Structures are given as structure tokens and as C-alpha cells.
């Protein structure tokens, strides 16, 4: 059995050191093998210009990842966290994956950009990746990727037992969709969504919170409320996600007939 969970924070835009410290303070209140932090948990979401992205973006040697690595090593906790990634003169809406030893295992760059993200970030070029951390196979998708069932299905077909879903969700039905993604792929999903409201430059986003851990049978194991900052953990058995059978004659993946799915690609 493994303990997995989320940190749901309410970052203040641009206050990176404050936001990282607060998120790690929340994380320190629980014991887990794997914790997932929200999309752009360290900067806030509501960028108004590419110049702001350039000012706040970091590479994998930057402050945010360094602080996460220290925490991971000190607590033997694997971490997955969303941040604005700088790669040369390009910027990505990314999630870093850090194992329980504090080593960076890699990064996932958001495939499906939402709304004005398209003005500030490059479309992700990593593809959907599965990482081996804390004795589990963990896939990553970010926020708006949930809209595309192909995202979770691709990760599941690549062997993910758990899907980490850092998010800044603004649609009220969005957290519920992860229940469907879990049961249709028979995987665990950890949704880490931020809370609060951002208002900048005449724009306003209200975030849904309601972070959760859901099992392969669509049972919500733990869930935060919409408001407030929370860290919560649930006990899971990753091996359950390796069993795709729903009865003696049906298998979620074995029953697929991809020869008839040509219209998807």
C-alpha cells in the first residue's frame, strides 16, 4: 500500500518564495509517498503578458525546483508540481517530477493550452510520460488536458497506475470528470487544484478547488472543499490499477477494438 495525496494552495501572484514556503508548510502536515501540487502553484496563474512569464519562469536548476528537491529528500516524499518552465527563450506550462530521493526524474509540458496560455507558453513537446517514483508508475497531465480523454487513456496504455493532475480549474464540473477518467481507465487519479480568486488587469478567475484522490472504481477516497488551503492523503494499492478486468468476460483494455477508432487520429 502507498500513501498519495495533494496540496491545494491559494498562491499570491508573483510571490514565488511565499507561495513555495506556504505549499511546503502544508505538505509538511501530512506523511505521504507521493504528493501532487497544483498547476503554476508557485507563481499564480493570471499572467497578463509574456514579459511577466519571462520574469517568473524558472529552469530545473531554479529556486522552486531546488526547494522541492530539498523537501523531497528530507521527507522521502516524491513530488509533482506545476511551474512556468524556462527552456532557453521558450516558456512552457510544465510539471516537474521529483522522486523520493530528491532527484528530478523529468518534466511534463502541458499538451493542451487553455485560453490565453496560448499567448504566453509554447505547446508542450514532451508527449504524455509515465515516471517510476515511490514504487509506482505515475503519469502526468495538466489541467485542460482533462478535456481530452485521449490524454488519460494514453497514460493508462503506457502503464500508469496513478495519474497526477496538477490543475487550476475554473469550470464547476471539471473536478468531477476525473472520476470518469479513473473508471474508464481503471487507474487512480490525484487531482491537485488550486483554490481562491485571482483578479488582475480587469480579468478574474475563480478556482474550483475540490482536489481529490479517486480510485479505479470511481470511489472518491478523499476530497478537499472548494475554499481554503489543504493537504490530504489517501492509502492506495497501485497494483489494483494493473487489473483491467471488470468481470470474467470483460477487460477494459482487452475489449478495445482500435481498428475502428481511426477517426481519433
ChimeraX commands (.cxc) that place a marker at each C-alpha (Angstrom):
marker #1 position 0.00,0.00,0.00 radius 0.5
marker #1 position 1.05,3.58,-0.67 radius 0.5
marker #1 position 0.03,6.95,0.69 radius 0.5
marker #1 position -0.70,9.51,-2.01 radius 0.5
marker #1 position -2.26,12.92,-1.83 radius 0.5
marker #1 position -2.37,16.56,-2.82 radius 0.5
marker #1 position -1.61,20.06,-1.67 radius 0.5
marker #1 position -4.33,22.60,-2.51 radius 0.5
marker #1 position -2.93,26.11,-2.15 radius 0.5
marker #1 position -4.07,29.67,-2.90 radius 0.5
marker #1 position -0.96,31.39,-4.26 radius 0.5
marker #1 position -0.50,35.14,-4.47 radius 0.5
marker #1 position 0.51,36.15,-7.97 radius 0.5
marker #1 position 4.25,36.62,-8.41 radius 0.5
marker #1 position 5.20,35.92,-4.79 radius 0.5
marker #1 position 7.21,32.81,-5.53 radius 0.5
marker #1 position 9.12,32.43,-2.28 radius 0.5
marker #1 position 5.99,32.99,-0.21 radius 0.5
marker #1 position 3.96,30.55,-2.31 radius 0.5
marker #1 position 6.58,27.80,-2.24 radius 0.5
marker #1 position 7.07,28.16,1.50 radius 0.5
marker #1 position 3.34,28.01,2.14 radius 0.5
marker #1 position 2.84,24.96,-0.08 radius 0.5
marker #1 position 5.68,23.12,1.63 radius 0.5
marker #1 position 4.28,24.10,5.03 radius 0.5
marker #1 position 1.01,22.45,4.04 radius 0.5
marker #1 position 2.87,19.41,2.71 radius 0.5
marker #1 position 4.74,19.05,5.99 radius 0.5
marker #1 position 1.47,18.46,7.83 radius 0.5
marker #1 position 0.94,15.05,6.20 radius 0.5
marker #1 position 3.00,11.91,5.59 radius 0.5
marker #1 position 2.92,10.55,2.05 radius 0.5
marker #1 position 4.84,8.58,-0.53 radius 0.5
marker #1 position 3.66,10.96,-3.28 radius 0.5
marker #1 position 2.21,14.48,-3.16 radius 0.5
marker #1 position 0.91,16.49,-6.09 radius 0.5
marker #1 position 0.89,20.31,-6.14 radius 0.5
marker #1 position -1.32,22.47,-8.41 radius 0.5
marker #1 position -0.55,23.90,-11.82 radius 0.5
marker #1 position 1.65,27.02,-11.52 radius 0.5
marker #1 position 1.48,26.61,-7.74 radius 0.5
marker #1 position 4.48,28.88,-7.20 radius 0.5
marker #1 position 3.58,31.88,-9.37 radius 0.5
marker #1 position -0.17,32.05,-9.66 radius 0.5
marker #1 position -1.97,31.69,-12.97 radius 0.5
marker #1 position -3.26,35.00,-14.27 radius 0.5
marker #1 position -0.36,36.27,-16.38 radius 0.5
marker #1 position -1.03,39.46,-18.32 radius 0.5
marker #1 position 1.97,39.42,-20.63 radius 0.5
marker #1 position 4.79,37.27,-21.88 radius 0.5
marker #1 position 7.13,39.64,-20.06 radius 0.5
marker #1 position 5.59,38.54,-16.77 radius 0.5
marker #1 position 6.12,34.92,-17.74 radius 0.5
marker #1 position 9.75,35.68,-18.60 radius 0.5
marker #1 position 10.27,37.30,-15.20 radius 0.5
marker #1 position 8.78,34.44,-13.20 radius 0.5
marker #1 position 9.71,31.36,-15.26 radius 0.5
marker #1 position 12.46,29.08,-13.93 radius 0.5
marker #1 position 14.53,26.22,-15.23 radius 0.5
marker #1 position 15.10,22.94,-13.43 radius 0.5
marker #1 position 18.01,24.49,-11.52 radius 0.5
marker #1 position 15.90,27.35,-10.21 radius 0.5
marker #1 position 14.60,28.26,-6.78 radius 0.5
marker #1 position 11.32,26.38,-6.91 radius 0.5
marker #1 position 12.68,23.02,-8.04 radius 0.5
marker #1 position 15.60,23.33,-5.62 radius 0.5
marker #1 position 13.25,23.87,-2.68 radius 0.5
marker #1 position 11.04,20.98,-3.78 radius 0.5
marker #1 position 14.06,18.70,-4.09 radius 0.5
marker #1 position 15.20,19.54,-0.56 radius 0.5
marker #1 position 11.77,18.75,0.83 radius 0.5
marker #1 position 11.51,15.51,-1.14 radius 0.5
marker #1 position 14.91,14.32,0.10 radius 0.5
marker #1 position 14.29,15.37,3.71 radius 0.5
marker #1 position 10.88,13.66,3.90 radius 0.5
marker #1 position 11.36,10.79,1.42 radius 0.5
marker #1 position 8.31,12.07,-0.47 radius 0.5
marker #1 position 8.00,12.08,-4.26 radius 0.5
marker #1 position 6.60,15.38,-5.56 radius 0.5
marker #1 position 4.90,16.51,-8.75 radius 0.5
marker #1 position 4.36,20.24,-9.09 radius 0.5
marker #1 position 3.31,22.69,-11.77 radius 0.5
marker #1 position 5.52,25.66,-12.66 radius 0.5
marker #1 position 6.35,28.03,-15.51 radius 0.5
marker #1 position 9.39,26.43,-17.12 radius 0.5
marker #1 position 12.08,28.34,-18.94 radius 0.5
marker #1 position 13.99,26.48,-21.66 radius 0.5
marker #1 position 16.25,28.91,-23.45 radius 0.5
marker #1 position 13.99,31.58,-24.93 radius 0.5
marker #1 position 10.88,29.38,-24.72 radius 0.5
marker #1 position 8.38,29.01,-21.90 radius 0.5
marker #1 position 6.23,26.02,-21.03 radius 0.5
marker #1 position 3.41,25.34,-18.60 radius 0.5
marker #1 position 5.09,22.35,-17.01 radius 0.5
marker #1 position 5.12,19.92,-14.12 radius 0.5
marker #1 position 8.35,18.69,-12.57 radius 0.5
marker #1 position 8.57,15.13,-11.27 radius 0.5
marker #1 position 10.88,14.59,-8.30 radius 0.5
marker #1 position 11.41,11.18,-6.73 radius 0.5
marker #1 position 11.54,10.30,-3.06 radius 0.5
marker #1 position 15.33,10.78,-3.04 radius 0.5
marker #1 position 15.08,14.36,-4.23 radius 0.5
marker #1 position 16.20,13.58,-7.78 radius 0.5
marker #1 position 14.49,15.16,-10.77 radius 0.5
marker #1 position 13.06,12.35,-12.89 radius 0.5
marker #1 position 11.85,14.62,-15.65 radius 0.5
marker #1 position 9.30,17.17,-16.70 radius 0.5
marker #1 position 5.95,17.10,-18.47 radius 0.5
marker #1 position 4.96,20.07,-20.62 radius 0.5
marker #1 position 1.24,20.77,-20.95 radius 0.5
marker #1 position -0.07,19.45,-24.24 radius 0.5
marker #1 position -3.37,21.33,-24.48 radius 0.5
marker #1 position -3.07,25.03,-23.69 radius 0.5
marker #1 position -6.16,26.80,-22.33 radius 0.5
marker #1 position -7.33,30.27,-23.38 radius 0.5
marker #1 position -4.61,32.95,-23.10 radius 0.5
marker #1 position -1.97,30.40,-22.17 radius 0.5
marker #1 position -1.61,30.21,-25.95 radius 0.5
marker #1 position -0.27,33.77,-25.89 radius 0.5
marker #1 position 2.43,33.09,-23.32 radius 0.5
marker #1 position 3.50,29.44,-23.49 radius 0.5
marker #1 position 4.71,27.05,-26.17 radius 0.5
marker #1 position 2.58,23.95,-26.79 radius 0.5
marker #1 position 4.05,21.05,-24.84 radius 0.5
marker #1 position 6.51,18.88,-26.74 radius 0.5
marker #1 position 7.20,16.06,-24.27 radius 0.5
marker #1 position 4.20,13.90,-25.03 radius 0.5
marker #1 position 2.45,12.08,-22.22 radius 0.5
marker #1 position 5.01,10.48,-19.91 radius 0.5
marker #1 position 4.94,7.85,-17.19 radius 0.5
marker #1 position 7.51,8.07,-14.39 radius 0.5
marker #1 position 8.65,5.50,-11.83 radius 0.5
marker #1 position 8.54,7.17,-8.41 radius 0.5
marker #1 position 7.85,5.90,-4.89 radius 0.5
marker #1 position 7.35,2.36,-6.16 radius 0.5
marker #1 position 4.55,3.41,-8.53 radius 0.5
marker #1 position 4.11,4.14,-12.23 radius 0.5
marker #1 position 2.82,7.70,-12.34 radius 0.5
marker #1 position 1.59,9.55,-15.41 radius 0.5
marker #1 position 1.13,13.31,-15.58 radius 0.5
marker #1 position -1.38,15.57,-17.27 radius 0.5
marker #1 position -2.07,19.26,-16.53 radius 0.5
marker #1 position -5.43,20.97,-16.09 radius 0.5
marker #1 position -7.11,21.40,-19.54 radius 0.5
marker #1 position -5.64,18.07,-20.65 radius 0.5
marker #1 position -8.66,16.56,-18.82 radius 0.5
marker #1 position -10.90,17.73,-21.71 radius 0.5
marker #1 position -9.26,15.17,-23.97 radius 0.5
marker #1 position -9.93,11.56,-22.93 radius 0.5
marker #1 position -7.00,10.58,-25.13 radius 0.5
marker #1 position -4.65,12.11,-22.54 radius 0.5
marker #1 position -5.57,9.83,-19.65 radius 0.5
marker #1 position -6.05,6.87,-21.99 radius 0.5
marker #1 position -2.56,7.32,-23.44 radius 0.5
marker #1 position -1.05,7.39,-19.95 radius 0.5
marker #1 position -3.01,4.30,-18.92 radius 0.5
marker #1 position -1.97,2.42,-22.06 radius 0.5
marker #1 position 1.64,3.32,-21.22 radius 0.5
marker #1 position 1.22,1.58,-17.89 radius 0.5
marker #1 position 0.33,4.37,-15.47 radius 0.5
marker #1 position -1.15,3.11,-12.22 radius 0.5
marker #1 position -1.66,6.64,-10.96 radius 0.5
marker #1 position -2.31,9.82,-12.92 radius 0.5
marker #1 position -1.22,13.09,-11.31 radius 0.5
marker #1 position -3.34,16.04,-12.44 radius 0.5
marker #1 position -1.98,19.45,-11.33 radius 0.5
marker #1 position -4.68,21.99,-12.17 radius 0.5
marker #1 position -6.14,25.49,-11.94 radius 0.5
marker #1 position -9.71,24.53,-12.81 radius 0.5
marker #1 position -12.31,27.24,-13.43 radius 0.5
marker #1 position -15.25,25.16,-14.68 radius 0.5
marker #1 position -17.53,23.83,-11.93 radius 0.5
marker #1 position -17.95,20.36,-13.44 radius 0.5
marker #1 position -14.25,19.86,-14.16 radius 0.5
marker #1 position -13.21,18.07,-10.92 radius 0.5
marker #1 position -15.97,15.51,-11.45 radius 0.5
marker #1 position -14.58,14.50,-14.84 radius 0.5
marker #1 position -11.59,12.87,-13.17 radius 0.5
marker #1 position -13.96,10.27,-11.72 radius 0.5
marker #1 position -14.84,9.23,-15.27 radius 0.5
marker #1 position -11.21,9.23,-16.35 radius 0.5
marker #1 position -10.39,6.96,-13.41 radius 0.5
marker #1 position -13.09,4.38,-14.01 radius 0.5
marker #1 position -12.77,4.27,-17.81 radius 0.5
marker #1 position -9.05,3.54,-17.49 radius 0.5
marker #1 position -9.11,1.74,-14.12 radius 0.5
marker #1 position -6.41,3.97,-12.61 radius 0.5
marker #1 position -6.04,6.16,-9.56 radius 0.5
marker #1 position -6.15,9.90,-10.20 radius 0.5
marker #1 position -4.78,12.59,-7.92 radius 0.5
marker #1 position -6.31,15.96,-8.78 radius 0.5
marker #1 position -4.43,18.84,-7.18 radius 0.5
marker #1 position -6.39,22.01,-7.89 radius 0.5
marker #1 position -5.76,25.47,-6.51 radius 0.5
marker #1 position -8.35,27.49,-4.63 radius 0.5
marker #1 position -9.16,31.17,-4.34 radius 0.5
marker #1 position -9.78,34.04,-6.75 radius 0.5
marker #1 position -7.36,35.98,-8.93 radius 0.5
marker #1 position -8.19,39.46,-10.23 radius 0.5
marker #1 position -5.63,41.30,-12.33 radius 0.5
marker #1 position -5.81,43.67,-15.28 radius 0.5
marker #1 position -9.59,43.66,-15.38 radius 0.5
marker #1 position -9.67,39.85,-15.54 radius 0.5
marker #1 position -11.00,37.49,-12.91 radius 0.5
marker #1 position -10.71,33.75,-12.33 radius 0.5
marker #1 position -12.43,31.85,-9.54 radius 0.5
marker #1 position -10.88,28.44,-8.97 radius 0.5
marker #1 position -12.77,25.29,-8.15 radius 0.5
marker #1 position -10.54,23.69,-5.52 radius 0.5
marker #1 position -12.12,20.34,-4.60 radius 0.5
marker #1 position -8.85,18.46,-5.04 radius 0.5
marker #1 position -9.30,14.72,-4.72 radius 0.5
marker #1 position -7.94,11.21,-4.89 radius 0.5
marker #1 position -10.20,8.77,-6.77 radius 0.5
marker #1 position -9.69,5.02,-7.14 radius 0.5
marker #1 position -10.07,2.78,-10.22 radius 0.5
marker #1 position -13.66,2.05,-9.24 radius 0.5
marker #1 position -14.59,5.76,-9.21 radius 0.5
marker #1 position -14.68,5.93,-5.41 radius 0.5
marker #1 position -13.50,9.27,-4.04 radius 0.5
marker #1 position -11.07,8.39,-1.27 radius 0.5
marker #1 position -10.50,11.93,-0.03 radius 0.5
marker #1 position -11.56,15.37,-1.27 radius 0.5
marker #1 position -10.94,18.97,-0.21 radius 0.5
marker #1 position -13.63,21.65,-0.17 radius 0.5
marker #1 position -13.68,24.42,-2.77 radius 0.5
marker #1 position -12.34,27.05,-0.41 radius 0.5
marker #1 position -9.16,27.14,1.57 radius 0.5
marker #1 position -5.74,25.51,1.59 radius 0.5
marker #1 position -5.46,21.85,2.37 radius 0.5
marker #1 position -3.15,18.83,2.27 radius 0.5
marker #1 position -4.82,15.43,2.26 radius 0.5
marker #1 position -3.64,11.86,1.81 radius 0.5
marker #1 position -5.31,8.55,1.00 radius 0.5
marker #1 position -4.00,4.98,1.13 radius 0.5
marker #1 position -3.96,3.22,-2.24 radius 0.5
marker #1 position -2.92,-0.11,-3.71 radius 0.5
marker #1 position -1.29,0.66,-7.08 radius 0.5
marker #1 position -1.49,-2.99,-8.13 radius 0.5
marker #1 position -5.28,-2.66,-8.37 radius 0.5
marker #1 position -4.72,-0.42,-11.37 radius 0.5
marker #1 position -2.92,-3.25,-13.18 radius 0.5
marker #1 position -6.12,-5.29,-13.26 radius 0.5
marker #1 position -8.28,-4.05,-16.11 radius 0.5
marker #1 position -10.92,-6.76,-15.78 radius 0.5
marker #1 position -14.46,-5.76,-14.85 radius 0.5
marker #1 position -15.78,-9.35,-14.86 radius 0.5
marker #1 position -14.70,-12.78,-16.09 radius 0.5
marker #1 position -15.52,-11.89,-19.71 radius 0.5
marker #1 position -14.68,-8.20,-19.98 radius 0.5
marker #1 position -11.43,-6.30,-19.81 radius 0.5
marker #1 position -11.27,-2.52,-20.23 radius 0.5
marker #1 position -8.24,-2.71,-22.48 radius 0.5
marker #1 position -8.68,-6.23,-23.83 radius 0.5
marker #1 position -12.09,-5.30,-25.25 radius 0.5
marker #1 position -10.76,-2.32,-27.17 radius 0.5
marker #1 position -11.10,-2.50,-30.97 radius 0.5
marker #1 position -8.73,0.21,-32.18 radius 0.5
marker #1 position -9.18,-0.81,-35.81 radius 0.5
marker #1 position -12.49,1.03,-35.62 radius 0.5
marker #1 position -11.08,4.14,-33.93 radius 0.5
marker #1 position -9.27,5.58,-36.95 radius 0.5
marker #1 position -11.23,8.83,-36.76 radius 0.5
marker #1 position -9.48,9.75,-33.50 radius 0.5
marker #1 position -6.15,10.49,-35.14 radius 0.5
marker link #1:1,2 radius 0.2
marker link #1:2,3 radius 0.2
marker link #1:3,4 radius 0.2
marker link #1:4,5 radius 0.2
marker link #1:5,6 radius 0.2
marker link #1:6,7 radius 0.2
marker link #1:7,8 radius 0.2
marker link #1:8,9 radius 0.2
marker link #1:9,10 radius 0.2
marker link #1:10,11 radius 0.2
marker link #1:11,12 radius 0.2
marker link #1:12,13 radius 0.2
marker link #1:13,14 radius 0.2
marker link #1:14,15 radius 0.2
marker link #1:15,16 radius 0.2
marker link #1:16,17 radius 0.2
marker link #1:17,18 radius 0.2
marker link #1:18,19 radius 0.2
marker link #1:19,20 radius 0.2
marker link #1:20,21 radius 0.2
marker link #1:21,22 radius 0.2
marker link #1:22,23 radius 0.2
marker link #1:23,24 radius 0.2
marker link #1:24,25 radius 0.2
marker link #1:25,26 radius 0.2
marker link #1:26,27 radius 0.2
marker link #1:27,28 radius 0.2
marker link #1:28,29 radius 0.2
marker link #1:29,30 radius 0.2
marker link #1:30,31 radius 0.2
marker link #1:31,32 radius 0.2
marker link #1:32,33 radius 0.2
marker link #1:33,34 radius 0.2
marker link #1:34,35 radius 0.2
marker link #1:35,36 radius 0.2
marker link #1:36,37 radius 0.2
marker link #1:37,38 radius 0.2
marker link #1:38,39 radius 0.2
marker link #1:39,40 radius 0.2
marker link #1:40,41 radius 0.2
marker link #1:41,42 radius 0.2
marker link #1:42,43 radius 0.2
marker link #1:43,44 radius 0.2
marker link #1:44,45 radius 0.2
marker link #1:45,46 radius 0.2
marker link #1:46,47 radius 0.2
marker link #1:47,48 radius 0.2
marker link #1:48,49 radius 0.2
marker link #1:49,50 radius 0.2
marker link #1:50,51 radius 0.2
marker link #1:51,52 radius 0.2
marker link #1:52,53 radius 0.2
marker link #1:53,54 radius 0.2
marker link #1:54,55 radius 0.2
marker link #1:55,56 radius 0.2
marker link #1:56,57 radius 0.2
marker link #1:57,58 radius 0.2
marker link #1:58,59 radius 0.2
marker link #1:59,60 radius 0.2
marker link #1:60,61 radius 0.2
marker link #1:61,62 radius 0.2
marker link #1:62,63 radius 0.2
marker link #1:63,64 radius 0.2
marker link #1:64,65 radius 0.2
marker link #1:65,66 radius 0.2
marker link #1:66,67 radius 0.2
marker link #1:67,68 radius 0.2
marker link #1:68,69 radius 0.2
marker link #1:69,70 radius 0.2
marker link #1:70,71 radius 0.2
marker link #1:71,72 radius 0.2
marker link #1:72,73 radius 0.2
marker link #1:73,74 radius 0.2
marker link #1:74,75 radius 0.2
marker link #1:75,76 radius 0.2
marker link #1:76,77 radius 0.2
marker link #1:77,78 radius 0.2
marker link #1:78,79 radius 0.2
marker link #1:79,80 radius 0.2
marker link #1:80,81 radius 0.2
marker link #1:81,82 radius 0.2
marker link #1:82,83 radius 0.2
marker link #1:83,84 radius 0.2
marker link #1:84,85 radius 0.2
marker link #1:85,86 radius 0.2
marker link #1:86,87 radius 0.2
marker link #1:87,88 radius 0.2
marker link #1:88,89 radius 0.2
marker link #1:89,90 radius 0.2
marker link #1:90,91 radius 0.2
marker link #1:91,92 radius 0.2
marker link #1:92,93 radius 0.2
marker link #1:93,94 radius 0.2
marker link #1:94,95 radius 0.2
marker link #1:95,96 radius 0.2
marker link #1:96,97 radius 0.2
marker link #1:97,98 radius 0.2
marker link #1:98,99 radius 0.2
marker link #1:99,100 radius 0.2
marker link #1:100,101 radius 0.2
marker link #1:101,102 radius 0.2
marker link #1:102,103 radius 0.2
marker link #1:103,104 radius 0.2
marker link #1:104,105 radius 0.2
marker link #1:105,106 radius 0.2
marker link #1:106,107 radius 0.2
marker link #1:107,108 radius 0.2
marker link #1:108,109 radius 0.2
marker link #1:109,110 radius 0.2
marker link #1:110,111 radius 0.2
marker link #1:111,112 radius 0.2
marker link #1:112,113 radius 0.2
marker link #1:113,114 radius 0.2
marker link #1:114,115 radius 0.2
marker link #1:115,116 radius 0.2
marker link #1:116,117 radius 0.2
marker link #1:117,118 radius 0.2
marker link #1:118,119 radius 0.2
marker link #1:119,120 radius 0.2
marker link #1:120,121 radius 0.2
marker link #1:121,122 radius 0.2
marker link #1:122,123 radius 0.2
marker link #1:123,124 radius 0.2
marker link #1:124,125 radius 0.2
marker link #1:125,126 radius 0.2
marker link #1:126,127 radius 0.2
marker link #1:127,128 radius 0.2
marker link #1:128,129 radius 0.2
marker link #1:129,130 radius 0.2
marker link #1:130,131 radius 0.2
marker link #1:131,132 radius 0.2
marker link #1:132,133 radius 0.2
marker link #1:133,134 radius 0.2
marker link #1:134,135 radius 0.2
marker link #1:135,136 radius 0.2
marker link #1:136,137 radius 0.2
marker link #1:137,138 radius 0.2
marker link #1:138,139 radius 0.2
marker link #1:139,140 radius 0.2
marker link #1:140,141 radius 0.2
marker link #1:141,142 radius 0.2
marker link #1:142,143 radius 0.2
marker link #1:143,144 radius 0.2
marker link #1:144,145 radius 0.2
marker link #1:145,146 radius 0.2
marker link #1:146,147 radius 0.2
marker link #1:147,148 radius 0.2
marker link #1:148,149 radius 0.2
marker link #1:149,150 radius 0.2
marker link #1:150,151 radius 0.2
marker link #1:151,152 radius 0.2
marker link #1:152,153 radius 0.2
marker link #1:153,154 radius 0.2
marker link #1:154,155 radius 0.2
marker link #1:155,156 radius 0.2
marker link #1:156,157 radius 0.2
marker link #1:157,158 radius 0.2
marker link #1:158,159 radius 0.2
marker link #1:159,160 radius 0.2
marker link #1:160,161 radius 0.2
marker link #1:161,162 radius 0.2
marker link #1:162,163 radius 0.2
marker link #1:163,164 radius 0.2
marker link #1:164,165 radius 0.2
marker link #1:165,166 radius 0.2
marker link #1:166,167 radius 0.2
marker link #1:167,168 radius 0.2
marker link #1:168,169 radius 0.2
marker link #1:169,170 radius 0.2
marker link #1:170,171 radius 0.2
marker link #1:171,172 radius 0.2
marker link #1:172,173 radius 0.2
marker link #1:173,174 radius 0.2
marker link #1:174,175 radius 0.2
marker link #1:175,176 radius 0.2
marker link #1:176,177 radius 0.2
marker link #1:177,178 radius 0.2
marker link #1:178,179 radius 0.2
marker link #1:179,180 radius 0.2
marker link #1:180,181 radius 0.2
marker link #1:181,182 radius 0.2
marker link #1:182,183 radius 0.2
marker link #1:183,184 radius 0.2
marker link #1:184,185 radius 0.2
marker link #1:185,186 radius 0.2
marker link #1:186,187 radius 0.2
marker link #1:187,188 radius 0.2
marker link #1:188,189 radius 0.2
marker link #1:189,190 radius 0.2
marker link #1:190,191 radius 0.2
marker link #1:191,192 radius 0.2
marker link #1:192,193 radius 0.2
marker link #1:193,194 radius 0.2
marker link #1:194,195 radius 0.2
marker link #1:195,196 radius 0.2
marker link #1:196,197 radius 0.2
marker link #1:197,198 radius 0.2
marker link #1:198,199 radius 0.2
marker link #1:199,200 radius 0.2
marker link #1:200,201 radius 0.2
marker link #1:201,202 radius 0.2
marker link #1:202,203 radius 0.2
marker link #1:203,204 radius 0.2
marker link #1:204,205 radius 0.2
marker link #1:205,206 radius 0.2
marker link #1:206,207 radius 0.2
marker link #1:207,208 radius 0.2
marker link #1:208,209 radius 0.2
marker link #1:209,210 radius 0.2
marker link #1:210,211 radius 0.2
marker link #1:211,212 radius 0.2
marker link #1:212,213 radius 0.2
marker link #1:213,214 radius 0.2
marker link #1:214,215 radius 0.2
marker link #1:215,216 radius 0.2
marker link #1:216,217 radius 0.2
marker link #1:217,218 radius 0.2
marker link #1:218,219 radius 0.2
marker link #1:219,220 radius 0.2
marker link #1:220,221 radius 0.2
marker link #1:221,222 radius 0.2
marker link #1:222,223 radius 0.2
marker link #1:223,224 radius 0.2
marker link #1:224,225 radius 0.2
marker link #1:225,226 radius 0.2
marker link #1:226,227 radius 0.2
marker link #1:227,228 radius 0.2
marker link #1:228,229 radius 0.2
marker link #1:229,230 radius 0.2
marker link #1:230,231 radius 0.2
marker link #1:231,232 radius 0.2
marker link #1:232,233 radius 0.2
marker link #1:233,234 radius 0.2
marker link #1:234,235 radius 0.2
marker link #1:235,236 radius 0.2
marker link #1:236,237 radius 0.2
marker link #1:237,238 radius 0.2
marker link #1:238,239 radius 0.2
marker link #1:239,240 radius 0.2
marker link #1:240,241 radius 0.2
marker link #1:241,242 radius 0.2
marker link #1:242,243 radius 0.2
marker link #1:243,244 radius 0.2
marker link #1:244,245 radius 0.2
marker link #1:245,246 radius 0.2
marker link #1:246,247 radius 0.2
marker link #1:247,248 radius 0.2
marker link #1:248,249 radius 0.2
marker link #1:249,250 radius 0.2
marker link #1:250,251 radius 0.2
marker link #1:251,252 radius 0.2
marker link #1:252,253 radius 0.2
marker link #1:253,254 radius 0.2
marker link #1:254,255 radius 0.2
marker link #1:255,256 radius 0.2
marker link #1:256,257 radius 0.2
marker link #1:257,258 radius 0.2
marker link #1:258,259 radius 0.2
marker link #1:259,260 radius 0.2
marker link #1:260,261 radius 0.2
marker link #1:261,262 radius 0.2
marker link #1:262,263 radius 0.2
marker link #1:263,264 radius 0.2
marker link #1:264,265 radius 0.2
view
